């Protein structure tokens, strides 16, 4: 029996029941929130995959024959599991987030043990050195993995916990490496990437901006804001009516709007948003994506799209005036996306299990 069926059969049955009887989600003041029972179930996904080395999609560019003999764990001793580097990073972020949010999780000791092992100083130094050891590695995980690494560091930096403070310091060489790479890259990035998958520029800038503001890196923050304005401030008539592409897990239009609502005052954002996302496009991205085969590692991306759309819609809605009718529609759609997608995150095998729980936890954290 596969992992998801063995551990989550009861979870899936309960998620299919009426919301009123669902112990994994609660509604408070019209907002959805994860219960401790739900957090405990979701934690089992990264706990299973963080130390699962294979299957593995390394993303490493072979520069010599000897490189072909390096295992994922040798290349990335902290973040080798969960199929790929970025999924391992946001799996670690999710565990940190759950420990911060829920006290006395049954999995707390196991989570702390795994995090302490991953965040060992020597392992993280190897992770940081990777970007300079291999000449072609400077673009590794640019910018999706970089963004999740900064989100992980941001989460640790705001946690008043003795062990977390140690982990945050241990992560510092890798964080500094990523910030340095990003600040060097931004002046050279002439055009944004508008894809619905990993290289999406707006998604990366959202997480980078949140990080810069949290740690008070004003130079990085100013650089991000200026680049966001250069890329998107004059954009109009986003082709959102054409979304999604067949393997999207991000909405190109909503990611841009989620970024711009962070950097523009409400009145300026409203004017920009009205010109950027016409009614037909907005209505289209509020439609639930059809996921025809969750065992297909590309098609199952569309479950992630539902969750990332939800977190974007939540943020955008609250940036609109309370009298704007789109606000209520966006909030309602976001809740529908989360409620509909959560029962599916373990329903397609390892292709979804290794990453979708992190998206769910992040989406619920934006409520």
C-alpha positions as CSV (number, residue, x, y, z in Angstrom):
1,X,0.0,0.0,0.0
2,X,1.5,3.3,-1.0
3,X,2.3,6.0,1.6
4,X,-0.6,8.3,0.8
5,X,-3.2,5.6,1.0
6,X,-1.7,4.1,4.2
7,X,-1.5,7.4,6.2
8,X,-4.2,9.5,4.6
9,X,-7.2,7.3,3.9
10,X,-9.0,8.5,6.9
11,X,-8.0,12.1,6.1
12,X,-9.5,11.9,2.6
13,X,-12.7,10.4,3.8
14,X,-13.1,13.1,6.4
15,X,-12.3,15.9,4.0
16,X,-15.1,14.6,1.8
17,X,-17.6,15.0,4.6
18,X,-19.5,18.2,5.2
19,X,-17.4,21.1,6.3
20,X,-19.3,21.3,9.6
21,X,-18.0,17.9,10.6
22,X,-14.5,18.3,9.2
23,X,-11.8,18.3,12.0
24,X,-9.1,19.4,9.6
25,X,-10.5,22.8,8.7
26,X,-12.3,25.4,10.8
27,X,-14.1,28.6,9.9
28,X,-13.5,31.6,12.1
29,X,-15.0,35.0,11.3
30,X,-15.6,33.9,7.8
31,X,-12.1,32.7,7.3
32,X,-10.7,29.2,6.9
33,X,-8.1,27.9,9.2
34,X,-6.2,24.7,9.6
35,X,-6.9,22.8,12.9
36,X,-4.2,21.1,14.9
37,X,-5.5,17.7,13.6
38,X,-5.1,19.0,10.0
39,X,-1.6,20.3,10.8
40,X,-0.6,17.0,12.2
41,X,-1.8,15.1,9.1
42,X,-0.1,17.6,6.7
43,X,3.2,17.5,8.6
44,X,3.5,13.8,7.7
45,X,4.1,14.6,4.0
46,X,7.4,16.5,4.3
47,X,8.4,14.3,7.3
48,X,8.1,11.4,4.8
49,X,9.9,13.0,1.9
50,X,12.7,15.2,3.3
51,X,14.9,12.2,3.8
52,X,13.7,10.3,0.7
53,X,16.5,10.7,-1.8
54,X,14.9,9.0,-4.8
55,X,13.2,9.6,-7.1
56,X,15.1,12.8,-7.6
57,X,15.3,15.6,-10.2
58,X,18.6,17.3,-9.3
59,X,18.7,20.3,-11.6
60,X,22.5,20.0,-11.5
61,X,24.4,20.8,-14.7
62,X,27.1,18.2,-15.3
63,X,30.4,20.0,-16.0
64,X,32.6,16.9,-16.1
65,X,32.2,13.1,-16.1
66,X,32.9,13.0,-12.4
67,X,29.8,15.0,-11.7
68,X,27.7,12.2,-13.0
69,X,28.7,10.1,-10.0
70,X,27.6,12.6,-7.4
71,X,24.4,11.6,-5.6
72,X,21.7,14.2,-4.7
73,X,22.7,13.9,-1.1
74,X,26.3,14.7,-1.8
75,X,25.4,17.7,-3.9
76,X,22.8,19.0,-1.4
77,X,23.1,17.4,2.1
78,X,20.4,19.6,3.6
79,X,17.9,19.7,0.7
80,X,18.2,16.5,-1.2
81,X,14.8,14.9,-0.6
82,X,11.2,15.6,-1.8
83,X,12.1,15.0,-5.5
84,X,13.9,18.4,-6.0
85,X,15.8,21.1,-4.1
86,X,13.0,23.7,-4.0
87,X,10.4,21.3,-2.8
88,X,12.7,20.2,0.0
89,X,13.2,23.8,1.0
90,X,9.5,24.7,1.2
91,X,8.9,21.4,2.9
92,X,11.3,22.6,5.6
93,X,9.5,26.0,5.6
94,X,6.2,24.2,6.2
95,X,7.5,22.3,9.2
96,X,8.9,25.5,10.7
97,X,5.5,27.2,10.1
98,X,3.5,24.4,11.7
99,X,5.7,24.3,14.8
100,X,5.3,28.1,15.2
101,X,1.6,28.0,14.7
102,X,0.5,24.9,16.6
103,X,1.8,24.1,20.0
104,X,2.2,20.5,21.2
105,X,2.0,18.8,17.8
106,X,2.4,15.1,18.2
107,X,5.1,15.2,15.6
108,X,7.0,18.0,17.3
109,X,10.0,15.9,18.4
110,X,10.3,14.3,15.0
111,X,10.1,17.6,13.3
112,X,12.7,19.2,15.5
113,X,15.0,16.2,15.0
114,X,14.8,16.4,11.2
115,X,15.2,20.2,11.1
116,X,18.2,20.1,13.4
117,X,19.8,17.5,11.1
118,X,19.1,19.5,7.9
119,X,20.2,22.8,9.5
120,X,23.6,21.4,10.7
121,X,26.3,24.1,10.0
122,X,28.5,21.9,7.9
123,X,25.6,20.8,5.7
124,X,24.4,24.3,5.1
125,X,27.9,25.5,4.3
126,X,28.0,22.8,1.6
127,X,24.7,24.1,0.3
128,X,26.1,27.7,0.2
129,X,29.4,26.6,-1.4
130,X,27.5,24.8,-4.2
131,X,26.8,28.1,-5.9
132,X,30.5,29.0,-6.2
133,X,32.0,25.5,-6.4
134,X,30.4,24.8,-9.8
135,X,30.8,27.7,-12.3
136,X,27.4,26.9,-13.9
137,X,25.5,26.8,-10.6
138,X,24.9,30.5,-10.3
139,X,21.5,30.1,-12.0
140,X,20.6,27.0,-10.0
141,X,17.0,27.4,-8.7
142,X,16.7,31.0,-10.0
143,X,14.4,32.4,-8.8
144,X,11.8,29.9,-7.5
145,X,14.1,28.0,-5.2
146,X,15.7,31.3,-4.1
147,X,12.3,32.7,-3.1
148,X,11.4,29.7,-0.9
149,X,14.9,29.8,0.7
150,X,14.2,33.4,1.7
151,X,10.7,32.5,2.9
152,X,12.3,29.8,5.1
153,X,14.8,32.3,6.5
154,X,12.1,34.8,7.1
155,X,10.0,32.3,9.0
156,X,13.0,31.4,11.2
157,X,13.9,35.0,11.8
158,X,10.5,35.8,13.3
159,X,10.3,32.8,15.6
160,X,11.2,33.4,19.3
161,X,12.6,29.9,20.0
162,X,16.1,29.0,21.1
163,X,16.6,26.3,18.6
164,X,15.1,28.3,15.8
165,X,17.6,31.1,16.5
166,X,20.4,28.7,16.1
167,X,19.0,27.4,12.9
168,X,18.6,30.9,11.6
169,X,22.3,31.6,12.2
170,X,23.3,28.3,10.6
171,X,21.3,29.2,7.5
172,X,22.9,32.6,7.2
173,X,25.7,31.6,4.7
174,X,23.2,30.2,2.3
175,X,20.8,33.1,2.7
176,X,23.6,35.6,2.1
177,X,24.6,33.6,-1.0
178,X,21.1,33.8,-2.4
179,X,20.6,37.5,-1.6
180,X,23.9,38.2,-3.2
181,X,23.0,36.3,-6.4
182,X,19.6,38.0,-6.6
183,X,20.9,41.5,-6.1
184,X,23.5,40.8,-8.8
185,X,20.9,39.4,-11.1
186,X,18.2,42.0,-10.8
187,X,20.1,44.8,-12.6
188,X,20.7,42.4,-15.5
189,X,17.2,41.2,-15.8
190,X,15.8,43.2,-18.6
191,X,12.5,41.4,-19.0
192,X,10.3,39.5,-16.5
193,X,9.4,35.9,-16.9
194,X,5.6,35.6,-17.2
195,X,5.4,31.8,-17.1
196,X,3.1,29.9,-14.8
197,X,5.8,27.6,-13.5
198,X,9.1,28.0,-11.6
199,X,10.9,30.9,-13.3
200,X,7.9,33.3,-12.8
201,X,9.4,36.6,-11.9
202,X,6.5,38.1,-10.0
203,X,6.2,35.2,-7.6
204,X,9.9,35.3,-6.8
205,X,9.8,39.1,-6.2
206,X,6.8,38.7,-3.8
207,X,8.7,36.4,-1.5
208,X,11.9,38.4,-1.8
209,X,10.0,41.6,-0.9
210,X,8.4,40.0,2.1
211,X,11.8,38.8,3.2
212,X,13.6,42.1,2.7
213,X,10.9,44.0,4.7
214,X,11.0,41.4,7.5
215,X,14.8,41.5,7.9
216,X,14.9,45.2,7.2
217,X,17.2,44.9,4.2
218,X,16.2,48.3,2.7
219,X,18.7,48.2,-0.2
220,X,17.3,44.9,-1.4
221,X,13.7,46.1,-0.8
222,X,14.3,49.2,-2.9
223,X,15.8,47.2,-5.7
224,X,12.8,44.9,-5.8
225,X,10.3,47.7,-5.7
226,X,12.0,49.5,-8.5
227,X,12.3,46.4,-10.7
228,X,8.6,45.6,-10.0
229,X,7.6,49.0,-11.2
230,X,9.9,48.8,-14.3
231,X,8.3,45.4,-15.2
232,X,4.7,45.9,-14.4
233,X,3.5,49.4,-13.6
234,X,2.5,50.2,-17.2
235,X,1.1,46.8,-17.9
236,X,-2.6,46.8,-19.0
237,X,-5.1,44.2,-20.3
238,X,-3.4,41.1,-19.0
239,X,-4.3,38.0,-21.1
240,X,-5.7,36.2,-18.1
241,X,-8.6,34.9,-20.2
242,X,-6.1,32.5,-21.8
243,X,-4.9,31.0,-18.5
244,X,-4.0,28.4,-17.5
245,X,-1.3,26.6,-19.5
246,X,-1.4,22.8,-19.1
247,X,1.2,22.5,-16.3
248,X,0.8,25.8,-14.5
249,X,1.0,26.0,-10.7
250,X,1.1,29.8,-10.7
251,X,-1.2,32.3,-12.3
252,X,0.9,34.8,-14.3
253,X,-1.7,37.6,-14.0
254,X,-2.6,37.1,-10.3
255,X,1.1,36.8,-9.3
256,X,1.7,40.2,-10.8
257,X,-1.3,41.7,-9.0
258,X,-0.2,40.1,-5.7
259,X,3.1,41.8,-6.1
260,X,1.8,45.2,-7.1
261,X,-0.7,45.4,-4.2
262,X,2.3,45.2,-1.9
263,X,4.1,48.2,-3.4
264,X,1.3,50.6,-4.4
265,X,-1.0,52.6,-2.1
266,X,-4.6,51.4,-2.2
267,X,-5.9,54.1,-4.6
268,X,-3.0,53.7,-6.9
269,X,-3.4,49.9,-6.8
270,X,-7.1,50.1,-7.6
271,X,-6.4,52.3,-10.7
272,X,-3.6,49.9,-11.8
273,X,-5.7,46.8,-11.2
274,X,-8.7,48.1,-13.1
275,X,-6.5,48.6,-16.2
276,X,-4.5,45.4,-15.7
277,X,-7.1,42.7,-15.2
278,X,-10.4,43.3,-17.1
279,X,-13.5,41.5,-16.0
280,X,-13.3,38.6,-18.5
281,X,-9.8,37.7,-17.4
282,X,-10.7,38.0,-13.7
283,X,-13.7,35.8,-14.1
284,X,-11.6,33.2,-15.9
285,X,-9.0,32.9,-13.2
286,X,-11.7,32.5,-10.6
287,X,-12.7,29.2,-12.4
288,X,-11.5,26.0,-10.8
289,X,-8.8,24.3,-13.0
290,X,-9.7,20.8,-14.3
291,X,-7.2,18.2,-13.1
292,X,-7.7,15.2,-15.4
293,X,-4.9,12.9,-14.0
294,X,-3.3,13.5,-10.6
295,X,-0.8,10.7,-11.2
296,X,0.7,12.8,-14.0
297,X,3.5,14.9,-12.4
298,X,2.8,17.9,-14.8
299,X,-1.0,17.8,-14.8
300,X,-1.1,17.7,-10.9
301,X,0.5,21.1,-11.0
302,X,-3.0,22.4,-11.5
303,X,-3.9,21.5,-7.9
304,X,-1.0,23.8,-6.9
305,X,-2.5,26.4,-9.2
306,X,-5.7,26.4,-7.3
307,X,-3.9,27.0,-4.1
308,X,-1.6,29.7,-5.4
309,X,-4.6,31.4,-7.0
310,X,-6.4,31.3,-3.7
311,X,-3.5,33.0,-1.8
312,X,-3.3,35.7,-4.5
313,X,-7.0,36.3,-4.5
314,X,-7.1,36.6,-0.7
315,X,-4.3,39.3,-0.8
316,X,-5.8,41.1,-3.7
317,X,-9.3,41.1,-2.2
318,X,-8.1,42.8,0.9
319,X,-6.2,45.4,-1.1
320,X,-9.5,46.5,-2.7
321,X,-12.0,48.9,-1.1
322,X,-14.6,47.1,1.0
323,X,-17.3,48.5,-1.2
324,X,-15.7,46.9,-4.4
325,X,-17.9,44.0,-5.4
326,X,-14.9,42.1,-6.7
327,X,-13.7,41.8,-3.1
328,X,-16.4,39.4,-2.0
329,X,-16.2,37.4,-5.2
330,X,-12.4,37.0,-4.8
331,X,-12.7,35.9,-1.2
332,X,-15.5,33.4,-2.0
333,X,-13.5,32.0,-4.9
334,X,-10.4,31.6,-2.7
335,X,-12.3,29.7,-0.1
336,X,-13.8,27.4,-2.7
337,X,-10.4,26.7,-4.2
338,X,-8.9,25.8,-0.9
339,X,-11.9,23.6,0.2
340,X,-12.0,21.8,-3.1
341,X,-8.3,21.2,-3.4
342,X,-7.3,20.2,0.1
343,X,-9.0,16.7,-0.2
344,X,-6.9,16.1,-3.3
345,X,-3.4,16.8,-2.2
346,X,-2.6,13.2,-1.4
347,X,-4.7,11.7,-4.2
348,X,-2.2,11.5,-6.9
349,X,0.9,9.8,-5.5
350,X,4.3,11.2,-4.9
351,X,4.1,13.7,-7.7
352,X,1.7,15.8,-5.6
353,X,2.6,14.6,-2.1
354,X,6.1,16.0,-2.2
355,X,5.0,19.6,-2.5
356,X,1.3,20.4,-2.3
357,X,1.0,20.4,1.5
358,X,3.3,23.4,1.6
359,X,1.1,25.3,-0.9
360,X,-1.9,24.5,1.3
361,X,-0.3,25.7,4.5
362,X,0.8,28.9,2.8
363,X,-2.6,29.6,1.3
364,X,-4.3,29.1,4.7
365,X,-1.7,31.3,6.2
366,X,-2.9,34.2,4.0
367,X,-6.5,34.0,5.4
